[in-house]
């Protein structure tokens, strides 16, 4: 039987029991003084004097019980630690639960390592009258046992508080975490220490700050009750020193008890305080309201949130509180006087029956915990022998058990935090202020290519090539402001150049002094490359838009030049000036090819499907570029076997070769040779042949850095105004479109070699050149309406058609053409431009369709955009010509369109 209860019972009749023992018993802590307890327990009064102790205390210290009674508790502590333990005693007598560790002195003089817990004892008026002191001899326990005892003590504290919510407080950042919501705070549970402090009155705020400081400094257990007001505006509230409001609570005020301890230290040095929280508002207010009208014991028991019952020696229930009535589910009248086995029949034969009987038979306090299946809850049952039976305390610990399980899960998660850091793909590195690495996760090892066994202790500069200017700026900023973020260019030990987005955070020690730098880096090298590619694509899109806008105008300009040159060449045939006309026509064609190149590059490349004679292609190359080479540069062409054919677009392939020869010419600064060597080679799978063309120059060559960027659009090594950077990307695009490949080789000193590989077309023969039979394409007096907004084009087309026997009527717009068609019944063909300011060619075709006229129409355009013309309009057209026009294509298109219908006027 507990000693304190004996003293309570043994008090002389009429005498007032000691307030210390009365408080001890009222708080149901007298069981700690039982002689069956393994821990040494003593009771001290308000002056710190020992007034009682259990047998375990005598066994562990060597002092008889009579030798310690009446002595100050501080006497059993080594002198060097008495000042610190006296401070802990003072805190306990001030109303705070305290944990401490000290060396005790046994009667033999031997020292013992003690873990000491001080639990303050309050009288009915909430005045501290003493303290219960529980000592654990850590010298006799293994490290695992000490951990178990500490965890058990915490769980015991949590289990004594109804409605437990787990909480954590990061002592470095002030961040508060909760395992659940505090319902009485109406959804306003504070999420950081500042928010919690804002809900407190000045005295409570100061008490909390002192308690947290002691917990962090001395590893004490936190046990404090606070008055919270979620609606508090300025924190003004009269609060007693004990932490409870005087008189009535302010509207919305709630009282919360926080119990916890420093439970973890993170790898960055910060510490976490964790524990349990319980809303004790109801208990505080109810206790204050009933204290004047009810006896303390009765009101306390009946107001308990736990079930309480008294059972006599015959196992009959003599008292139950309201909570026990709720647990049982019967009326109080049906409970009192009935055997406990009938009131709660499920106890019989359950895991709880044996503890009940042991408590009576062994006259000792017993405890059991388990799942109450009939109620669907976890319960904790404690049976106290009373001499006349049992006092049974039953607590619903469902929330506490859930909180405990959640707490254990959180601890497991903390234990695996290091593993989680290694899982992260980000590079996480901790360095001291001298930049020596103290920690690097697996992500950093992988990103930077480090040797995991040769990282710690080295500086970042020893392991990486870092932009020193950025590093100095970042270090200065993080020391001044506590953080920095930016991009850093680094070169790894294996030679890779990376760009990382890095965030630096200054870490401080317990005294607030800078201690280390935490950096988190993400590789953004590929992301930046994608952004650059997107910018290039946007530039190409802008180029395409620009090129499309000017293509029509440029080709309109080139069309009269081409036609005029052809007309002059025809009229000057056999004279020295005929060559001049041919040069003008060639220049106009090259200009048209340049416009087509830009449009093709911006819109993409589609190869042709025509057989191309490679020998004829190389002959045309020699004719086209022979006179454009620099003085002293010789072009040597070695053609493939006669009849070698590839399938594609002859113009595009000629453009490729001309571009490569032009670049080779620019690379030669002294007399040199450009060799174009074409040959057939067997395929790797021997299924046929491939055409291989080498373009070799004796110029200055290219460096590896230039070769690496050779195919980037807009990259050029030529001076401003001499190159656009589009030639080689266009070459590569055309070759890929033809199913081939292109390689480059250069040693940077003695020239370059570009190697083209194209599939050879076995058995295909190129089409014969188109020739125009003047007798076939003569007009024989048929009438053509020419519609174009360019006067030069109208005049030259008219001159060409009239010269070949056609009658020609001209119109400057689609609207004027409609009027001509309405007035003239004998028009045999309409030849119209697509884009005109006053009625375009598409509108003219739709007008013909609406009027049911059968006169054929051929459209012309400065753009290769026949695909953009509506299908029904294209179906109505007899042909489509792309400017600049040539005599042959124009005459053949007119002849072909007229040949589709019999002669005769417009119908």
C-alpha positions in Angstrom: 0.0 0.0 0.0 1.4 3.4 -0.9 3.1 5.2 2.0 1.4 8.5 1.2 -2.0 6.9 1.4 -1.1 5.4 4.8 -0.1 8.9 6.1 -3.4 10.2 4.7 -5.3 7.5 6.6 -3.1 7.7 9.7 -3.7 11.4 10.3 -5.1 11.9 13.8 -8.9 12.3 13.9 -9.8 16.0 13.6 -6.2 16.9 12.5 -5.6 18.3 9.1 -3.5 16.0 6.9 -0.2 17.4 5.5 -1.1 19.6 2.5 1.8 17.8 0.6 0.3 14.4 1.1 -3.2 15.7 0.4 -2.0 17.2 -2.9 -0.1 14.0 -3.7 -3.2 11.9 -3.2 -5.6 14.3 -5.0 -3.3 14.1 -8.0 -3.3 10.3 -7.9 0.5 10.3 -7.7 0.7 8.5 -4.3 1.2 5.2 -6.1 4.7 6.4 -7.0 5.7 6.0 -3.3 4.8 2.4 -3.2 7.6 0.2 -1.9 7.1 -2.0 -5.0 8.4 0.8 -7.2 11.8 0.1 -8.9 12.7 3.8 -9.0 13.7 5.7 -6.0 11.0 8.2 -5.0 10.9 11.0 -2.4 8.6 13.8 -1.4 9.9 17.3 -0.6 8.0 20.1 1.0 8.0 23.8 -0.1 11.5 24.3 1.5 13.0 21.4 -0.4 13.2 19.1 2.7 12.7 15.4 2.2 9.5 14.4 4.1 9.1 10.8 2.8 10.7 8.2 0.5 10.1 4.6 -0.6 12.2 1.5 0.0 13.7 1.7 -3.5 15.3 5.0 -2.5 16.9 3.4 0.6 18.1 0.4 -1.4 19.7 2.6 -4.1 21.3 5.2 -1.8 22.2 3.0 1.2 20.5 5.4 3.6 17.8 4.1 5.9 14.5 5.9 5.6 15.0 7.7 8.9 18.4 9.0 7.8 17.1 10.9 4.8 13.8 12.3 6.3 14.2 15.9 7.4 17.3 16.5 5.3 17.4 19.0 2.3 17.2 17.0 -0.9 20.3 18.9 -2.2 22.5 17.1 0.4 22.4 13.8 -1.7 23.9 15.5 -4.7 27.6 16.0 -5.3 28.6 19.6 -4.3 29.8 20.7 -7.8 26.2 20.1 -9.1 24.1 21.4 -6.3 23.7 24.8 -7.7 22.2 23.5 -10.9 19.9 21.0 -9.1 18.8 23.7 -6.7 17.7 25.7 -9.7 15.7 22.7 -10.9 14.1 22.4 -7.4 13.2 26.1 -7.5 11.6 25.6 -10.9 9.5 22.7 -9.7 8.4 24.6 -6.6 7.5 27.5 -9.0 5.0 25.1 -10.7 7.0 23.7 -13.7 7.6 20.0 -14.3 11.4 19.5 -14.6 13.8 16.8 -15.7 17.5 16.9 -14.7 20.5 14.7 -14.6 23.1 14.7 -11.7 25.5 12.6 -9.8 24.1 11.4 -6.4 26.2 10.4 -3.4 25.4 7.1 -1.7 25.9 6.5 2.0 29.1 4.6 1.1 30.4 7.7 -0.8 30.0 6.0 -4.2 28.6 8.2 -7.0 25.6 7.2 -9.1 24.3 8.7 -12.3 20.7 9.8 -11.7 17.9 10.9 -14.0 15.7 13.1 -11.8 12.1 14.1 -12.5 10.4 16.8 -10.4 6.5 16.9 -10.4 5.1 19.9 -8.6 2.2 19.3 -6.1 -0.6 21.9 -5.9 -3.1 22.4 -3.1 -6.8 23.2 -3.7 -6.0 26.8 -4.4 -3.4 25.9 -7.0 -0.5 26.8 -4.7 2.7 24.7 -4.9 3.1 22.9 -1.6 5.9 20.5 -2.5 7.1 18.2 -5.2 7.3 14.5 -6.0 10.9 13.6 -7.0 11.5 10.4 -9.0 15.1 9.2 -9.4 16.4 6.6 -11.9 19.9 5.2 -11.4 21.2 5.3 -14.9 24.5 3.7 -13.8 22.7 0.4 -13.4 20.9 0.5 -16.7 22.1 -0.2 -20.2 21.7 2.5 -22.9 18.8 0.6 -24.4 17.1 0.3 -21.0 17.6 4.1 -20.4 16.0 4.8 -23.7 13.1 2.5 -22.8 12.6 4.1 -19.4 12.6 7.6 -21.0 10.1 6.5 -23.7 7.9 4.8 -21.1 7.9 7.9 -18.9 6.9 10.0 -21.9 4.1 7.6 -22.8 2.9 7.5 -19.2 2.8 11.3 -19.1 0.9 11.3 -22.5 -1.5 8.6 -21.3 -2.5 10.7 -18.2 -3.8 13.4 -20.5 -7.1 12.9 -22.2 -7.4 14.1 -25.8 -3.7 14.1 -26.6 -2.4 15.8 -29.8 1.2 15.2 -30.7 3.3 18.3 -31.5 6.8 19.2 -32.6 8.7 22.5 -32.4 11.8 23.3 -34.4 13.9 25.2 -31.9 15.9 26.8 -34.7 13.1 28.1 -37.0 10.1 28.2 -34.5 8.0 26.0 -36.8 5.2 24.2 -35.0 3.8 20.9 -36.3 0.7 19.0 -34.9 -0.5 15.5 -35.3 -4.0 16.8 -35.4 -6.1 19.9 -34.9 -6.8 21.3 -31.4 -10.6 21.4 -31.7 -11.2 23.9 -29.0 -9.1 26.5 -30.9 -11.8 26.6 -33.6 -9.4 25.8 -36.5 -6.8 28.4 -35.4 -4.1 26.1 -34.1 -0.8 28.1 -34.3 1.8 26.9 -36.8 4.8 28.6 -35.5 6.1 29.9 -32.1 5.4 33.5 -32.9 1.7 32.6 -33.6 1.5 30.7 -30.3 3.1 33.5 -28.3 0.7 36.0 -29.9 -2.2 34.0 -28.2 -0.6 34.3 -24.7 -0.7 37.0 -22.1 2.6 38.6 -21.1 3.2 36.3 -18.0 2.5 33.1 -19.9 4.7 34.3 -22.8 7.6 34.9 -20.5 7.1 31.5 -18.7 7.0 29.7 -22.1 10.2 31.5 -23.2 12.0 30.5 -20.0 10.8 26.9 -20.1 11.8 26.5 -23.8 15.2 28.0 -23.1 15.8 25.6 -20.2 14.6 22.6 -22.3 17.1 23.5 -25.1 20.0 24.3 -22.7 19.6 21.5 -20.0 17.6 18.9 -21.9 14.7 19.2 -19.4 11.2 17.9 -19.9 8.7 20.6 -20.7 5.5 20.5 -18.7 3.6 23.8 -18.8 -0.1 24.9 -18.9 -0.9 28.0 -20.9 -3.9 30.2 -21.3 -4.5 30.7 -25.1 -6.9 33.2 -26.7 -7.1 32.8 -30.5 -8.9 36.1 -30.7 -6.3 38.0 -28.7 -5.4 41.3 -30.4 -2.7 42.7 -28.3 -2.0 40.0 -25.8 -3.5 42.1 -22.9 -4.8 39.6 -20.3 -4.4 39.4 -16.6 -2.7 36.0 -15.9 -1.5 34.6 -12.6 2.0 33.4 -12.0 0.8 29.8 -12.2 -0.5 30.4 -15.7 -4.2 30.5 -15.1 -6.4 33.6 -15.6 -7.8 35.3 -12.5 -11.5 34.9 -12.0 -13.3 34.3 -15.3 -11.6 33.3 -18.5 -11.6 35.8 -21.3 -14.1 35.1 -24.1 -12.6 32.5 -26.5 -9.7 31.7 -24.1 -8.5 28.1 -23.9 -6.0 26.3 -21.6 -3.6 23.9 -23.1 -1.0 21.7 -21.3 2.2 21.0 -23.3 4.4 18.1 -22.3 7.5 17.3 -24.3 11.3 17.0 -24.5 14.1 17.5 -27.0 13.7 14.4 -29.1 15.9 14.8 -32.1 18.9 16.6 -33.5 19.0 17.1 -37.2 22.0 16.7 -39.4 22.2 20.5 -39.8 22.5 20.9 -36.0 19.0 22.1 -35.3 17.0 20.4 -32.5 13.4 19.4 -32.3 11.2 19.5 -29.2 8.3 17.0 -29.4 5.6 15.8 -27.1 1.9 15.9 -26.5 -0.7 18.7 -26.0 -4.0 18.5 -24.3 -6.8 21.1 -24.1 -7.4 21.4 -20.3 -9.8 24.3 -20.6 -12.8 22.4 -19.3 -10.8 21.0 -16.3 -9.5 24.4 -15.3 -12.8 26.2 -15.6 -14.8 23.4 -14.0 -12.4 23.1 -11.1 -12.6 26.9 -10.4 -16.4 26.9 -10.6 -17.0 23.9 -8.3 -14.3 24.6 -5.8 -16.6 26.7 -3.6 -19.6 24.2 -3.6 -18.1 20.7 -3.8 -15.4 18.9 -2.0 -12.2 18.7 -4.0 -12.0 14.9 -4.3 -15.6 14.3 -5.3 -15.6 17.1 -7.9 -12.3 16.0 -9.3 -13.3 12.4 -9.7 -16.7 13.2 -11.2 -15.2 15.8 -13.6 -12.5 13.4 -14.8 -12.5 12.7 -18.5 -11.5 9.2 -17.5 -13.7 6.5 -16.0 -13.4 6.0 -12.2 -15.1 3.4 -10.0 -14.8 2.0 -6.5 -15.3 -1.7 -5.9 -15.8 -3.3 -2.5 -14.3 -6.5 -1.2 -17.3 -8.5 -2.6 -16.5 -7.0 -6.1 -19.7 -4.8 -6.0 -19.5 -1.4 -7.5 -20.0 1.3 -4.8 -19.1 4.4 -6.8 -18.8 5.4 -10.5 -18.2 8.8 -12.0 -20.0 10.2 -15.0 -17.4 9.0 -17.4 -17.5 5.5 -16.1 -21.3 5.6 -16.6 -20.7 6.5 -20.2 -18.2 3.8 -20.6 -20.5 1.1 -19.2 -23.6 2.3 -21.0 -26.0 1.7 -18.1 -27.9 4.0 -15.8 -26.1 4.8 -12.5 -28.9 3.0 -10.6 -28.2 -0.2 -12.6 -24.5 -0.1 -11.7 -24.3 0.8 -8.0 -24.4 -2.3 -5.8 -24.0 -4.8 -8.7 -20.9 -7.1 -9.1 -18.4 -5.7 -11.5 -18.5 -9.0 -13.5 -22.2 -8.3 -14.2 -21.9 -4.6 -14.8 -19.1 -5.2 -17.4 -19.5 -8.9 -18.3 -16.9 -8.7 -21.0 -14.2 -8.3 -18.3 -14.7 -11.9 -17.1 -12.2 -14.1 -19.0 -10.6 -11.1 -20.7 -7.0 -9.8 -20.4 -8.3 -7.3 -17.7 -9.7 -9.9 -15.2 -6.3 -11.1 -14.0 -5.0 -7.6 -13.2 -8.1 -6.9 -11.1 -7.6 -10.0 -9.0 -3.8 -9.5 -8.7 -4.4 -6.0 -7.3 -6.5 -7.5 -4.5 -4.5 -10.6 -3.9 -1.1 -9.0 -3.9 -2.3 -5.6 -2.5 -0.4 -3.7 -5.3 -1.3 -1.3 -8.0 -1.6 -3.0 -11.4 -2.1 -1.7 -14.8 -3.3 -3.1 -18.1 -3.8 -1.8 -21.5 -5.8 -3.3 -24.4 -8.5 -3.1 -27.0 -12.0 -3.0 -25.7 -13.8 -4.7 -28.5 -17.4 -4.0 -27.4 -16.7 -0.3 -27.3 -14.2 -0.1 -30.2 -11.6 1.9 -28.2 -8.2 1.5 -26.7 -8.3 1.7 -22.9 -5.8 1.9 -20.0 -7.0 0.4 -16.7 -5.2 1.0 -13.4 -6.5 -0.8 -10.2 -5.4 0.6 -6.9 -6.0 -1.6 -3.7 -7.8 0.4 -1.0 -8.0 -2.1 1.8 -11.8 -2.3 1.4 -11.5 -3.2 -2.3 -10.3 -1.5 -5.4 -10.3 1.9 -7.0 -10.4 1.5 -10.7 -9.3 4.1 -13.1 -10.2 3.6 -16.8 -9.0 5.8 -19.5 -9.9 6.0 -23.2 -6.5 6.2 -24.8 -7.6 5.8 -28.4 -6.3 9.3 -29.3 -3.2 8.8 -27.2 -2.5 5.5 -28.8 -3.0 6.9 -32.2 -0.8 9.8 -31.3 1.9 7.4 -30.0 1.8 5.4 -33.1 2.0 8.5 -35.2 4.9 9.7 -33.0 6.7 6.4 -33.6 6.1 6.7 -37.3 7.4 10.2 -37.3 10.5 9.0 -35.4 11.0 6.3 -38.0 10.7 8.9 -40.7 13.3 11.1 -39.0 15.5 8.0 -38.8 15.3 7.6 -42.6 15.8 11.3 -43.3 19.4 10.6 -44.3 18.3 8.0 -46.7 15.7 10.3 -48.2 18.4 12.9 -48.7 20.4 10.3 -50.7 17.3 9.5 -52.7 17.0 13.2 -53.7 18.4 13.9 -57.2 19.4 17.4 -56.1 23.0 17.9 -55.0 22.9 18.7 -51.3 26.3 19.7 -49.7 27.1 21.1 -46.3 30.4 23.1 -46.0 32.1 24.9 -43.2 33.0 28.5 -43.5 36.3 27.5 -45.0 34.3 25.7 -47.7 35.5 22.3 -46.6 32.8 19.7 -47.3 31.2 18.1 -44.2 28.4 16.3 -45.9 27.5 15.4 -49.5 24.4 13.3 -50.4 24.3 10.7 -53.2 22.8 13.3 -55.6 25.9 15.5 -55.2 28.3 12.5 -55.7 26.4 11.5 -58.9 26.0 15.0 -60.3 29.6 16.1 -59.9 31.2 12.7 -60.5 33.0 12.7 -57.2 34.7 9.7 -55.5 32.4 9.1 -52.5 35.4 8.1 -50.4 37.4 11.3 -51.1 34.9 14.1 -50.5 34.7 14.9 -46.8 37.3 17.4 -45.7 38.1 18.7 -49.1 37.2 22.1 -50.3 34.8 22.7 -53.2 37.6 24.3 -55.2 39.7 21.2 -54.8 36.9 19.0 -56.3 35.4 21.4 -58.9 36.4 24.2 -61.2 34.0 26.9 -60.1 33.4 30.4 -61.4 35.5 32.2 -58.7 33.7 35.5 -59.1 30.3 34.0 -58.6 31.6 32.0 -55.6 33.0 35.1 -53.9 29.7 37.0 -54.5 27.6 34.1 -53.2 29.8 33.7 -50.0 29.6 37.4 -49.3 25.8 37.5 -49.7 25.1 34.4 -47.6 27.3 35.7 -44.7 25.6 39.1 -44.9 22.0 38.1 -45.6 21.9 34.4 -44.5 20.9 33.1 -48.0 21.8 33.4 -51.7 20.4 31.9 -54.9 21.8 32.0 -58.4 23.4 30.1 -61.2 26.9 28.7 -61.0 29.1 27.4 -63.9 31.2 24.4 -62.8 33.5 21.9 -64.5 33.5 18.4 -63.0 36.6 16.2 -62.4 35.6 14.2 -65.5 35.6 17.3 -67.7 31.9 18.0 -68.0 30.8 21.6 -68.0 27.6 22.1 -66.0 25.4 25.0 -65.1 23.6 24.5 -61.8 20.8 26.5 -60.1 22.2 26.7 -56.5 20.6 27.9 -53.3 22.8 28.6 -50.3 21.6 28.9 -46.7 23.7 30.0 -43.7 23.4 27.5 -40.8 24.0 28.8 -37.2 25.0 27.1 -34.0 23.1 27.2 -30.7 24.6 30.6 -29.9 23.4 32.0 -33.2 26.9 32.2 -34.7 27.5 31.2 -38.3 28.6 27.6 -38.5 28.2 26.2 -42.0 26.7 26.7 -45.4 24.0 24.4 -46.8 23.8 24.4 -50.6 21.2 22.7 -52.8 22.0 22.5 -56.5 20.0 21.4 -59.5 21.6 20.7 -62.9 19.9 23.0 -65.4 22.4 22.5 -68.2 19.9 20.7 -70.4 17.1 23.1 -69.5 19.3 26.1 -70.6 20.1 24.2 -73.8 16.3 23.7 -74.4 15.7 27.4 -73.7 18.4 28.3 -76.3 16.9 25.9 -78.8 13.5 27.5 -78.2 15.0 30.9 -78.8 16.5 29.7 -82.0 13.2 28.2 -83.1 11.5 31.5 -82.3 14.1 33.3 -84.5 13.5 30.8 -87.3 9.8 31.3 -87.0 10.3 35.1 -87.2 12.6 34.5 -90.2 9.9 32.4 -91.8 7.3 35.0 -91.2 9.6 37.7 -92.6 10.7 35.6 -95.6 7.1 34.7 -96.4 6.2 38.3 -96.3 8.9 39.4 -98.8 9.0 36.3 -101.0 6.1 37.5 -103.2 7.6 40.9 -103.7 11.1 39.6 -104.4 9.9 37.1 -106.9 7.7 39.7 -108.6 10.9 41.8 -108.9 12.8 38.8 -110.3 10.1 37.7 -112.8 10.5 40.7 -115.2 14.3 40.3 -115.0 14.1 36.6 -115.9 11.6 37.1 -118.7 13.4 40.2 -120.1 16.7 38.3 -120.0 15.2 35.4 -121.9 13.6 37.7 -124.5 16.9 39.5 -124.9 18.8 36.3 -125.2 16.3 35.1 -127.9 16.6 38.4 -129.9 20.4 38.6 -129.4 21.1 35.0 -130.4 24.3 34.7 -132.3 25.7 38.1 -131.0 28.3 38.9 -128.3 25.5 40.4 -126.2 23.7 37.1 -125.9 26.1 36.0 -123.2 25.3 39.1 -121.2 21.6 38.3 -121.3 22.4 34.8 -120.2 24.4 36.2 -117.2 21.4 38.4 -116.2 19.1 35.4 -116.4 21.5 33.3 -114.3 21.8 36.0 -111.6 18.0 36.3 -111.4 17.6 32.5 -111.0 20.3 32.5 -108.2 18.3 35.3 -106.5 15.1 33.2 -106.7 17.0 30.2 -105.4 18.2 32.3 -102.4 14.7 33.3 -101.6 13.6 29.7 -101.9 16.4 28.6 -99.6 15.4 30.9 -96.8 11.7 29.9 -97.2 12.7 26.2 -97.2 14.9 26.6 -94.1 12.1 28.4 -92.2 9.3 26.0 -93.3 11.2 22.7 -93.4 12.6 20.6 -96.2 10.7 18.2 -98.4 12.9 16.3 -100.9 11.7 15.8 -104.4 11.0 12.4 -106.0 12.6 12.8 -109.4 15.6 10.8 -110.6 18.7 13.1 -110.6 21.7 12.4 -112.9 24.7 13.0 -110.6 27.1 13.6 -113.5 24.9 16.3 -115.0 24.5 17.8 -111.5 28.2 18.1 -111.0 28.6 19.6 -114.5 26.0 22.2 -113.6 27.9 22.8 -110.3 31.1 23.5 -112.2 29.4 25.8 -114.6 27.6 27.7 -111.8 30.5 28.3 -109.4 33.5 28.1 -111.7 33.7 31.8 -112.2 33.0 32.7 -108.6 36.1 31.2 -107.1 38.9 33.4 -105.7 42.0 33.9 -107.8 44.4 31.0 -107.4 41.7 28.6 -106.2 41.1 25.6 -108.5 38.0 23.4 -108.6 38.7 19.7 -109.3 35.6 17.5 -109.8 35.8 13.7 -110.0 32.3 12.4 -111.2 30.9 9.0 -110.4 30.4 6.3 -113.0 28.1 7.4 -115.9 24.4 6.8 -115.2 24.7 7.2 -111.4 21.3 8.4 -110.2 19.8 9.5 -106.9 16.2 10.3 -106.2 15.4 13.8 -104.9 15.3 17.5 -105.8 18.1 18.5 -108.2 17.9 22.2 -107.2 18.2 21.4 -103.5 21.2 19.0 -104.1 22.9 21.6 -106.3 22.3 24.1 -103.5 24.1 21.8 -101.0 27.1 21.3 -103.2 27.3 25.0 -104.1 27.2 26.0 -100.5 30.0 23.6 -99.5 32.2 24.8 -102.4 31.5 28.4 -101.5 32.5 27.8 -97.8 35.6 26.0 -99.0 36.5 28.9 -101.2 36.2 31.3 -98.2 38.4 29.0 -96.1 41.4 29.2 -98.6 43.5 32.3 -98.0 46.3 31.3 -100.4 46.3 29.4 -103.7 44.7 26.1 -103.1 42.4 23.3 -104.4 38.8 22.4 -103.8 38.2 18.7 -104.7 34.7 17.3 -105.3 35.1 13.5 -105.4 31.9 11.5 -106.1 31.9 7.6 -106.1 29.7 4.6 -105.5 30.3 2.4 -102.5 28.4 -0.8 -101.4 25.9 -0.5 -98.5 26.9 -1.9 -95.2 24.3 -4.6 -95.6 25.4 -5.2 -99.3 21.8 -4.5 -100.4 22.9 -2.0 -103.0 25.0 1.1 -103.4 25.3 4.5 -101.8 26.7 7.7 -103.4 29.5 9.2 -101.5 30.6 12.8 -102.3 33.7 14.3 -100.6 34.2 18.1 -100.7 37.8 18.7 -99.6 39.6 22.0 -99.3 43.2 23.0 -98.5 42.2 25.9 -96.3 42.9 26.7 -92.6 40.6 24.0 -91.2 38.4 24.2 -88.1 38.9 23.8 -84.4 36.9 21.2 -82.3 35.0 24.0 -80.7 33.9 25.3 -84.2 33.0 21.8 -85.3 30.9 21.3 -82.2 28.7 24.3 -83.2 28.8 23.9 -86.9 25.2 22.9 -87.4 23.7 25.6 -85.1 21.5 28.0 -86.9 23.0 31.5 -87.1 26.4 30.4 -85.9 29.1 31.6 -88.3 32.9 32.3 -88.1 32.6 34.8 -91.0 32.8 38.5 -90.5 29.6 40.5 -90.0 27.9 40.9 -93.3 29.7 37.9 -94.9 27.6 35.1 -93.5 24.2 34.4 -92.0 25.0 31.1 -90.3 22.1 29.4 -92.2 24.1 27.6 -94.9 25.3 24.5 -93.2 22.1 23.9 -91.1 20.3 24.1 -94.5 22.7 21.7 -96.0 22.2 19.2 -93.1 18.4 19.5 -93.4 18.4 18.8 -97.1 20.7 15.8 -96.8 18.6 14.4 -94.0 15.4 14.9 -96.1 17.0 12.9 -98.9 17.7 10.0 -96.5 21.4 10.7 -96.3 24.0 11.8 -93.8 26.8 14.4 -93.6 30.1 14.1 -91.7 32.9 16.6 -91.2 36.6 16.0 -90.4 39.3 18.6 -89.8 42.5 18.8 -87.8 42.3 22.6 -87.5 45.4 23.1 -89.6 45.4 21.6 -93.1 41.9 21.9 -94.4 38.5 20.3 -94.0 36.6 17.3 -95.5 32.8 17.2 -95.8 31.4 13.8 -96.7 27.9 13.4 -98.1 26.3 9.9 -98.2 23.1 9.5 -100.3 21.1 6.4 -101.3 21.8 5.5 -104.9 18.8 4.8 -107.1 19.3 1.5 -108.9 17.7 1.2 -112.3 16.2 4.8 -112.3 16.8 7.1 -115.2 16.4 10.9 -115.1 13.7 12.5 -117.1 14.9 14.0 -120.4 15.2 17.8 -120.3 12.0 19.6 -121.2 12.2 21.4 -124.5 9.7 23.8 -125.9 8.4 23.2 -129.5 7.6 26.7 -130.8 5.1 25.2 -133.3 3.4 23.3 -130.4 3.0 26.3 -128.1 1.9 28.9 -130.6 -1.3 30.7 -129.8 -3.0 30.7 -133.2 -4.9 33.9 -132.3 -6.4 32.6 -129.0 -7.0 35.3 -126.4 -5.3 35.3 -122.9 -6.4 37.7 -120.1 -3.2 38.5 -118.0 -4.0 39.8 -114.5 -1.2 41.2 -112.3 -0.6 44.3 -110.3 3.0 44.6 -111.4 3.2 46.7 -114.7 6.5 45.1 -115.8 5.2 41.6 -115.4 2.0 42.5 -117.4 4.1 44.1 -120.2 6.7 41.3 -120.5 4.2 38.4 -120.3 2.1 40.2 -122.9 5.2 40.7 -125.1 6.1 37.0 -124.8 2.6 35.7 -125.5 2.1 38.0 -128.5 5.4 36.9 -129.9 4.1 33.3 -129.9 0.8 34.1 -131.6 -1.6 34.9 -128.8 -3.9 37.9 -128.4 -3.5 39.4 -125.0 -5.8 41.5 -122.8 -4.3 42.9 -119.4 -5.9 43.7 -116.1 -4.4 45.2 -113.0 -6.6 43.5 -110.4 -9.2 40.8 -109.8 -12.0 43.3 -110.0 -10.8 44.7 -113.3 -10.5 41.2 -114.7 -14.1 40.5 -113.7 -15.2 43.5 -115.7 -13.1 42.4 -118.8 -14.6 38.9 -118.6 -18.1 40.4 -118.4 -17.5 42.6 -121.5 -15.4 40.2 -123.7 -16.9 36.9 -124.7 -13.9 35.6 -126.7 -11.4 35.1 -123.8 -9.8 31.6 -124.0 -7.7 31.6 -120.8 -7.1 33.7 -117.7 -3.5 34.0 -116.3 -3.8 35.7 -112.9 -1.5 36.5 -110.0 -2.7 35.2 -106.6 -1.9 38.2 -104.4 -3.2 41.6 -105.6 -4.4 44.6 -103.5 -7.9 45.0 -105.3 -9.4 41.5 -105.6 -7.0 38.6 -105.5 -6.7 35.5 -107.8 -8.6 33.2 -105.3 -11.5 35.7 -105.4 -11.4 35.7 -109.2 -11.6 31.9 -109.3 -14.6 32.0 -106.9 -16.3 34.6 -109.2 -15.8 32.3 -112.2 -17.2 29.4 -110.2 -20.3 31.4 -109.1 -20.9 32.6 -112.7 -20.6 29.1 -114.1 -18.0 30.2 -116.6 -15.9 27.4 -118.1 -12.9 29.6 -119.2 -9.7 28.0 -117.7 -7.6 29.9 -115.3 -3.9 29.5 -114.3 -2.7 31.1 -111.1 0.7 32.7 -110.5 2.3 33.4 -107.1 5.6 34.8 -105.7 5.3 32.1 -103.0 5.3 28.3 -103.2 2.0 28.2 -101.4 -0.3 26.3 -103.7 -1.1 24.1 -100.7 -2.6 27.1 -98.9 -5.2 27.7 -101.6 -8.6 26.1 -100.8 -9.1 22.7 -102.3 -12.2 23.7 -104.3 -10.3 26.6 -105.8 -7.3 24.5 -106.8 -9.7 22.0 -108.4 -11.1 24.8 -110.6 -7.6 25.9 -111.7 -5.9 24.6 -114.9 -2.4 25.2 -113.4 -0.2 26.9 -110.8 3.0 28.8 -111.6 5.7 29.9 -109.1 7.5 33.2 -109.8 10.0 34.0 -111.2 8.6 32.7 -114.4 10.6 31.4 -117.3 9.6 31.4 -121.0 9.4 27.7 -121.2 7.3 27.1 -118.0 4.9 30.0 -118.9 4.3 28.8 -122.5 3.9 25.2 -121.5 1.4 26.1 -118.7 -0.6 28.2 -121.1 -0.5 25.5 -123.8 -1.5 22.7 -121.4 -4.4 24.7 -119.9 -5.8 25.6 -123.4 -5.3 22.0 -124.6 -7.9 20.9 -122.0 -10.7 22.6 -123.9 -11.7 23.0 -127.5 -11.2 26.3 -129.3 -14.0 28.8 -129.0 -15.1 31.7 -126.9 -15.9 31.8 -123.3 -19.1 30.0 -122.4 
